[in-house]
Amino acid sequence: MRLLDTVPASPSAPVATNPLYDDLSFRLGRLDGVELIAAAAFGPLGGKLALVSSFGTEAAVLLHMISRVDRDLPVIFLETGMLFPETLAYRDQLIDRLGLRNVRSETPDPLDHAREDPTDELWMTDTDRCCAFRKVRPLARALSQVDGWISGLKRHHGGGRAAVMPVERDGRRVKLNPLAFWDRDQVLAYFAANDLPRHPLEAQGYASIGCIPCTSRSRPGEGLRSGRWVGQGKTECGIHTMTGDGAGI
């Protein structure tokens, strides 16, 4: 558990009042890790909370914590149609290993797919639009049924993630980042302590893994997200930046 002097709202948080956020930030903002998840799942967000997981290189930590709290808690997985086969195999491995009983694969709307990217080549010309219909909109639909969601955002990833807090506003919802203040050493120590399997592509130099066309190997010394959208000046797919009800998340 980490004690924080203050728990300010996210820098990008909407101005509108969110009583749920006000309550949870006061009651839970000093917790992290499995303690934060359990307090939310068995408190005000009971039955209205979901984890959003990429089943990427660090995802097993939160998934393991979920398995300790409630194996029936919904886990939303964005199956974009362009993921590595290794990621899909890793997903299945972790589901079986951790006994997760409610992993939901969300896919792009077929009509959106036919209208916007019938040849699956949109990523070549407009990665933002590609991410929008493959990830942002499917997640928006999934989150419309909950009051809060859990993400794996961590400050040590840098960029726009460097200021994330354990509890943040997200439109009418709240967003929980149980590992916000965890550094890389803590993540690795958790893997070791709980004998968690690693993503098979990590050993091949992939530090952060998304869709095949937009994921590259990272070079030694580069940041964890350096292999995403290389050379495009893009660091996020949109699910963590297009926040609030007005953006559909």
N, C-alpha and C positions, 0 to 999 in steps of 0.2 A: 504494500500500500504506500502511496506517495501523499505527503501532506503539502498542499498548495496554499499559499497565502491568499490568493484570489483566484476566481474562476470566471474570467471575462467571456463574453460571447465571442464567437468566431468573427474575424475581421470582415467576412463577407456576409454576416448574418443580416437578415431583413430587420427593419426597424419595428415592424408590427409586433405587438405583444404576443407572447406564447406562454400561457400559464403553465403548461406541462413542462416546458423547458425551465421556467423560473423555479418550479418545484423540484425538478430532478437535479438541476445544477446545484441547488442549495443542499439537497439531501445526499446526492451521490457524487458530486464533483470532486471529492477528495479521495475517491476510490479508483483503483485501476485493476487490470487483469480480471481474473475469475471472480473476484469480489464485486466488481462493478457489474458484470454480467448477471451474477446471481441476484444482486440487490434489485436490478431492474426487472429481471424475469419473474421474480417472486413478489414484486411490488406493483407500482402503478402501471407498468407495461405488461403485466401478466396476460398472456394470450394475444397480445398486440405487438409483439417484438419479433424481428427476424435478423439473421446474420446474412450479409451479402459477402460471398466468398468467390475469389477467382481460382481457388485451388492452385495458387502459384507457389513461389519458392518459400514464402514465409507463412502461408495460409494455415498450415497444420497446427500452429500454435493456438489460434483462436478456435479452430475446429475441435481441438483436444479439450479446450476449456468448455466449449459448448457441450461436449460429451460428458463432462463432469457435472454440469448444471442440469441439463435437460436434453436428452437425445431426441426428443420430439420437437424441439424448437425449430421453426422453419429456417432452412438454409437456402438462400437464393443463389443460383449459379447461372450466369449469363452465357448461354451456349450460342455464340455468335455465328456458328457455321464455318468459322475460319480458325479454329483453335488447333493447336498441335495435338496429334494423336496421343502423345505422351501425357498431355494435360488431362485428357479424358480418362486415360488409364490410371493416372494418379488420383483423380477424383474417385474412381471406383475403388481403388485400393484403400483410400482414407475412409470412405463410407463403410467399407467392410471392417477395417481395422478398428474404427472408433464406434461402430454400432450406431451410426447416425440413421435416423428413421424418417426424416422429413426433408430430404434434399430435393429442391424443385428446380428443374432446368427451364429457364425462360429463353425463348427464341424470338427472333424478329418476326413481326407480323408478315404473313405471306403476301398480303397486298402491298405493303411497303417494299418488300423485297422485289416483287415483280415490277413495281413502278420505279423504284429508285436505283436498283442494282441488279437487273436481270442477268447480267453476264459475270457478276462477282468481280468487277474490275474498278468499282468506284474508289477503292483505296488508292488507286494510281493517280487520281486527279483531285479528290476532295476527302481527305481522311476525317475531317470533322463531320461531314454529312454521313460518312460510312459509320462512324462511331455512334452518331445520333440514332440511326434506325436499328443498328445492331445491338446497342447497349443501353443508351439513355432512355429511349422510349419503352423497351421491354422492362427495364427496371422500374420506370414510373408506374407501369401497370401493376407490377408486383407489389410495390410499396403503397399503392392506394388502399390496400387492405390492412395496413398496420399503422401504429402511432409512433413507433421508433424502430431504428435499424442500427445494426452494429457493423462497423467497418474496421479494417486493419490499418488505417492510416497511422503513420508514425512520424514524429518530428525529424528523426535522423535521416529520412529519405530526402530532406531538403526541399528547395523550391517552395511552392505554395503550401506544402505540407509542414513547413518548419514551425508554424504557429498553431497547429491543431490542438484542441483541448479535449479532455475526456468526455465532456458533455457539451454538445453544440446545438444551436437551433437549426432546423431544416424546414422552413415553412411552418405548417401546423404540426409537424412532427419534431422529434428530437433524434439526433444522431450521436451514437456512443462510439468513442474511440478508446477501447480499453488498453491499448498498447501505445497510446500517444507519446508517452515519455520513455518508452523502452528503447534502449540502444541496441546495436547489432549484437554485442556480446551477450546481452540478456536473452535475445531471441535464440542465439545459438546454444546458450546454456539450457534453455527450456527444451529445445530439440533433444539435446543429449540426456537431460535428466529424465525425460519421458520416452526415450528410445523411439522417436518419431521418424518415419521414413522421409527422405528428401525427394524433391521433384527430380525426376531422372535427367532433365535437361540442365540442371544446375551444374552438374559435373562437367558439362560440355561448354561452360562459360556463359550461360544465360543467367543473369542476375535477377531480372524481372521479366516475366513472361506473359504476353497477351496473345493477340492474333498473329498468325504466321507472317503475313506480309509486313507487319509493322514492328517486329521483334528481331533484334540482332544480338549477337554476343557482345558482352562488355569486355573492355580491355583492363588489365590489371591497374588498379589505382583509380578507376573511374567510379562514379557514383552508382548506387544500386539500380537507378532507373535510366542509366545512360544508354541502354540498348533499345529504348522505346522511341519510335518515330525519329530515327536518326536523321539529322540534317534538315528537319522540318520546323524547328523552333516550337514544337508541340511537346508537352510533357504530361498532359492528362487527356483521358478519353471523353470526359464530360460528366461522368456520374458524380464526381466530387466537386465540380465547379458550377454546374448548372443546377444550383440548389433552390429549394423553395417551391411552393405549390404552383407559382406562376410559370416555372420552367418544367413542371410535370414530375418533379422528383419529390 
